[in-house]
Amino acid sequence: MMSTMRPRTLATDTSYHLWQFSIQARGHGHSLQGQALAHQGVVINMESLRSPDIKIHKGRQPYVDVSGGESWINILRETLKYGFSPKSWTDYLHLTVGGTLSNAGISGQAFKHGPQINNVYQLEIVTGKGDVMTCSEKQNSELFYSVLGGLGQFGIITRARIALGPAPHMVKWIRVLYSDFSAFSRDQEHLITKKNGFDYVEGFVTVNRTDLLNNWRSSFSPNDSIGASQFKSEGKTLYCLEVVKYFNTEEANSMHQEVEKLLSELSYIPSTLFSSEVPYIEFLDRVHIAEIKLRAKGLWEVPHPWLNLLVPKSSIFEFATEVFNNILTSNNNGPILIYPVNQTKWNKRTSLITPDEDIFYLVAFLPSAVPKSSGKNDLEYLLRQNQRVLNFCTTANITVKQYLPHYETQREWRSHFGKRWETFANRKHAYDPLAILAPGQRIFQKATQLSPIQLL
């Protein structure tokens, strides 16, 4: 049995009667493998904590104060009214602040600004003890860094102070293709190290897709229309580099010159250059457009057996060669994202676990299991495919780390955290000694007053 709460505030609901149950904070429900559930416990619907009071501070270091249940799309819409926006994003904006900050919040801006957890000034937290605490880099700093990327294990984020920057009016949005992974990854790594380069760098893999470039024409214009129409994508594994340059309308001429120079440094297939110029908000909310189309077809509320991996740069070629050429035979059931980020932009004091190299790649397998289907769109097939990828990494001794991790046992979690397990467990004991928070991840077993949490 499980109950759902929709409170207006958690500060008035931290009574003993609530805090004796297992408690799971649920944002927009994008956690994997049922982690947003609490067996025989209480699920708190964080979206009910949304407040119309989004407070924007326009000083020397602009920021916005928001509820932990507020969605990023609402924050974007409100901050744009003042010429600002958060600096780091996720690809999908209809997620809650507390949800993404409990993981990391990663998109194509992370190489430049770090993930969302690096762009927070202050948090209000309700701990597993029921204490309401304000924390920041200088105030209750251990709790602050524990909660950021902490998978909801130490407290529930009820408010957050998010860093803002100037918002551009428009973006130049570009896609190009590569047939050679080495050239593709080399160009991606080159772009994330440039000081005055693109503002967003991502990429994705296509395996045996038909009419790929023709499908792009609905949103992008080809630089070489004849060459693009003659390009064949079926039967091939191709790598798409997706980049964006922000600009204001009066900067269009200089922006075009900068983009031309940046593209001249790359080794993509010339006939595959496509581009578009769209408003900043339209680009950031791009996944929602796809969501509307999928909902219309009844293909949004379906199982999503996703697998997100952080792969060290030293192993990315070996990983790509095996996974994209041998394990996967198509990706018609969903995108596969792949792009590098800089470790230097990530604060190592947070609870997030990443590979121990200066550059690592996010590789995200994001399929949808079609209901009543069989073969490669079947849920069980996709789960087995994920396991094949993980098994290969183990066999090849590739030290990947799962992002949005899912494990069944504490032993697997200890392996995930490695040398940082003891710190993670000690923080759990300090802020949630009865292990009532986030039980769906199966990291710790719920304790009692007489039998406290065991640090194995």
Summary of the structure (lengths in Angstrom):
residues: 456
radius of gyration: 22.2
end to end distance: 28.6
largest distance: 74.7
contacts: 1488
relative contact order: 0.13
helix: 34%
strand: 24%
